[in-house]
Amino acid sequence: MQRIKIKDLLKSTNYGSKVCIKGWVRSKRDSKTVAFVAINDGSIIHNIQAVIDTPNFEEDYLKDVQTGACVKIEGTLVQSQGKGQSVEIQASSVEVYGKADPETFPLQKKGHSLEFLREIAHLRPRTNTFGAILRMRHAMAFAVHQFFNSKGFVYVHTPIITGADCEGAGEMFRVTTMDLKKIPIENGQVNFENDFFGKETSLTVSGQLNGELAAMALGEIYTFGPTFRAENSNTSRHLAEFWMIEPEVAFNELDDNMNLAEDFLKYLVKYALENCSDDLEFLTNLYDKELINKLKFVVENDFIRLTYTEGVEILKHCGHKFEYKVDWGTDLQSEHERYLVEKHFKKPVILTNYPKEIKAFYMKQDADGKTVRAMDVLFPGIGEIIGGSQREENYEKLIARVRELGMSEKELWWYLDTRKFGTAPHAGFGLGFERLMLFVTGMGNIRDVIPFPRTPKNAEF
């Protein structure tokens, strides 16, 4: 008999039909003559109940039907006599594919902390919480591709191994095939001449620079791939491996960039509300009572746009006592960003025209020589969710900035070259996929919205 997914069975009214399900036991309740087994196959947050008349089975036959076991159950679909679901299965046969010893299975009991579940990341997808998160992660990834495809963007695969440091931060993972016990050192420096690539290479922190090259030929492109940062930071907002979505658009300027970012975020949040209702309801009830309201807040409000300078003035004179002092020229902290969104405007905010000293080298400089055409999109509960800018297309200004920051012209020759041949205004931004997932799931720690988090001293799974 062909297996039917539980999400489809729960919508069925084909009572009396013979059905087959396969999944994992979430719970089992026994009485003298009946066992009630809740089964989940990952297709939906909800379980389906199988009612097993135990006298119909040989003694000890059902002893391995325990929480965590994988089973196949065939039977008749009937209207449920209990509350919580409309249908259940009157079981006629039960087969155990894989046992789960109740003495050693870590998820035997309910109510485990998120911290504990991070220690068993290989099993946490079996929980309701992480089943919901992973289904929503899929939905959001699908929505990303659907949005850009509908607008005629080209999906470009940019390199994971790179010889350039996009942000100039230097916190990158090195890539080498050299014997670490015999690293060639000459004049105090590592000689990479005989390494695989013949030069120093790293895992990328961004696909942006390569994306710009494609935009200068294809017009509208986006990247969506893994990125890496070797920052020794054990916080709820940092990962060593994360995913970035980075559109780049030829001929776009700052206003066009803001319009694209607002449309994109509203599309994604609306998609979550319309297509992930069961999982959102579960996460709202368990983790963030205001989650659905926050999502609607984004969809239903136009984003406020103001300059960094205007934002600083508001923060300095608002009368609120912040942990970190606000002054022009300093990077805003999450508490400052959230105040503007949640307290002052009560709407999502896009801040623009930041001081050039706190932004990346590639951002287009304003006429005042002090600021650049940067933009950050700020959301409730999270602060910055998107960072972007109009890119500097002027060769002289760009190379002057590279030299000012002491960056390597030799390593960036290909990027600088694009400003020599057919340069054009262009703009783009980056959306950290895990930042988006934090917002749409209501989770508090970024390690809980990626299947296998990579953090300092943690790469086991």
Secondary structure, 3 states (H helix, E strand, C coil): CCCCCHHHHCCCCCCCCEEEEEEEEEEEEECCCEEEEEEECCCCCCCEEEEEEHHHCCCCCCCCCCCCCEEEEEEEEEECCCCCCCEEEEEEEEEEEECCCCCCCCCCCCCCCHHHHHHCCCCHHHCHHHHHHHHHHHHHHHHHHHHHHHCCCEECCCCCEECCCCCCCCCCCEECCCCCCCCCEECCEECCCCCCCCCCEEECCCCHHHHHHHHHHHCEEEEEEEEECCCCCCCCCCCCEEEEEEEEEECCCHHHHHHHHHHHHHHHHHHHHHHCHHHHHHHHHHCCCCHHHHHHHHHHCCCEEEEHHHHHHHHHCCCCCCCCCCCCCCCCCHHHHHHHHHHHHCCCEEEEEEEHHHCCCCECECCCCCEEEEEEEEECCCEEEEEEEEECCCHHHHHHHHHHCCCCCCCCHHHHHCCCCCCCCEEEEEEEHHHHHHHHHCCCCHHHCCCCCCECCECCC
